[in-house]
Amino acid sequence: MSSYDADNTQFLVKFGREEHMRALLRRGAVFMNQLQYFVDLEKDGLRGDRNEALTGYWSHERAKITIGGRQLLPAGPLRVWGAPDRRRATYCLYGVSNLRDPVDPRCFTFGDLAVFFSNGQEFARRVFAAAERLGHELALEPVRYVGRDYCGRMGAFTKLSEFSFQNEWRMVTRDPTPGPLLLEVGSLEDIAMAVPLSELAMPPGGCRTSR
C-alpha cells in the first residue's frame, strides 16, 4: 500500500481550520486538492510552490545546453512540467518521529487545530479503501527534499529543500482527477485526537516558543 512501514515516522498529523479538522475527526472527511492548487497559491510563501509536481528540475549552475555544437549556460534553473501530474489529487500530512520533537512554528499558520493519528497505517488503509470505492488508486509516501543544485526527475513526491520544514507525507491519486476529491471514511476518533495548535507552541516548562 505504501512505504509507511519503512520510515521511522510514528505519527501522522493534519493541520487545518478547526471546522475542517472536526469534520475529519468525526466524519472522516478527507478533502484532497489537486497539486495545481499549491502552484496557484503564489501569495502564500509557506505553502504556495510554483515548482510543485515538476516533471524535472535542472540547476542552472550544473545544467548545460548544446545547440549546433555550441554549449550554452542557462540563466536560471530549467523546469519541465506536465499538466497531468498537477491534476493529481493530494492529501498533505506532517510526519512526527517523536512527540517530544518540536513542530516547526511555521506550520502554525496552516490552521488552528491539529489532528494526530496514532495509527497512520490504519488511517491510510481507510482512506485507500474509500478512494477505491470511487474508482481511484492512491499512493502514500514521504516527500523527498532536494537542494537548488539538484538535477533530475521531480514528481509529486519531490520538493525543493526550502519546504523541508513541512516534514511532509502525501497521499496522491495515481491518475489525474477532474477536480478536488472528497472522501468520507467514517469517524476516526478511535485512532486520532485533536490538539489546538496553540498548545503545540507551548513546550514543557510553559514558555511559548517564538512564532
N, C-alpha and C positions, 0 to 999 in steps of 0.2 A: 504493500500500500504506500509506503513512504520510507524515508531514511531516518525517521524519528528515533528509532531504537539505537541507531549508530552514533548518536550525538549525546553529549553529556548534559543536555538540557533536561531539567527536571520538571519545569513548569512552563506552560504557555500562558500568555497574558494578552488580553484585548483591552485597549484604551478607547474611550469614546464618551459621548454625551450621555448623561445619566438615563434619559428616556430610552436611548438605544441599547444601553448596557442592561437595563432592567428587562427589556424585551428579549435580549439574548439569553439572560439567565432564566427567565420564567417560561418563555415560549420556544427558546432555541432559534430565534430569528437571526439568521446569518445572511447579511447583505454583502454581496460581492460586486464591487465596482470593476469596470474594465480598466486595464492598465492605462489607457488613454486619459482617464480621469486625472491621474497623477501628473501626466505630461502637461495638462491644461492648467494645473494649479501653480502657475508661474509666480503669483504673488505670495505664495506660502513657501518660504525658503526652507522650512524644515520638512515639508512633505512633497512639494512640487519638484519634479525632476524631469527635465527635458530629455535626459538620456535614458529614460525608462524604457525597458524592453527593446533596446537596440539589438539588431542582429549582430553587429560587430563594432568595435571601437579600436582605433589605432592612434596612439600618441603621436603628435606632430614631431616630438623630439626623436622618435625612433622610426617612424614610417618614412618610406621612400617611394617616390613615384617615377617611373621611367616612361617617357613618351618619345618615340622616334629616336631612341638611343640616348636621349638626354635625361639626366636624373634631376628631378625637381624636389625641393623640400617644402612640404605644406606649411602654411602659415598658422594653422590650428589643427586640432585633432580631427581625424576622419571618422565620420559616423555613418553607419548604414543601418536602416531600419525597414521593417516591413509592416504594413497595416494589419495583417492577420494576428501577429503577436500582440499588438496593442489592443486588440479586441477580445483578448482572453480575460475572463472574469477572475478576480483575485481577492483573497481574504488575507489581510496582513495581521500578524501576531508578533508579540515580543517574547523572546526566549530568555528564561531565567535558569541558571545552573545552581544557584544557591540563594535562598530567601534573604540571607544576610548581605548579599551583594546589592549596592545601591542602584536604583533605577536612574538612568541619565535624566537630569531635570528637564532637558529639552522635550522629553516625552510628555511632560505635564501639560503641554499646550495642545495635546491631542484630544482633550476632553476633561471631564471632572470625575470620572469613575473608571476603575479598572476591574475587570473580571479575571480572576486567577483560575486556571484549570489545573487541578491536582492530578488529573489523569488525561494527559494530552492525547495519548493513543486512542482512548475511548471516545474523546471528543471528535478526533479525526474520523474514527470509524462511523460515527453517527452522521457526520457531515457528508462523508463519501457516499453513504447509503442514501441520504436524501437527494444528493445530486444525481445518483444513478437512477433514482425513480423518475427524474425529469429528463433522463437521457444524456447526462453529462458525466464525463470521467474526470477525476481530479488527480493532481499530483501535490504532495506535501514535501517541501524541502527547506533547509535553512538558506538564507541568501548568502552568497559569496561576495565579499567586498574586494575591489581591486583599486590600485592607485592610478593616478593620472598618466603614469608612464606605461600603462598596460597596452598591449596589442593583442587582439584576438576576439573570439566569439563572446557575446554577452548573453542575451536571452532574458527570460522572466525571472531567473534566479541569480542574476549577477548585477551588482550596482557599484558605483564608484564609492571610494572609501569615505568621502565626507558624510555619507549616510550610515556609517557603521555604528553610530550611537543607537540606532534603532534595534540592533540585535535581532534582526527580523527573520521570522519564518513565514512562509507563504503557502496557502492552498490556491492552486491555479487550475483552471479548466485546461484540458489538453488541447481543446479546439476553440476557435473564436465563438463568441456568443452574440446574438443580435443586439443585446444591451446588458445592463446590470442584471444580476441574478439574485433572487431572494429565496433562501431555503428555510424551511420550518422543520426543525429536528426534534421538537418537544422539549420539555423542561430539562435544564442542565444543572439544577440545584443539587443533584446528588454527586456531581463531580466538579463543581465550581463554586466560587464565592466572590462577592463584590466588595471592593475596598475603595473608599474615596481617595482620589489622588493626593489630596491634602495630607493624608496620613502617610503616604509613601514618601512624602517630602520631609517627614519627621523621623530622624534617626533615633536609635536607642540613646537615651540621655535627655531627649526633649528639646534639642535646639534645632530649629528648622534649617534645612540646607538653603543656600542661596539659589535663587532661580533666575 
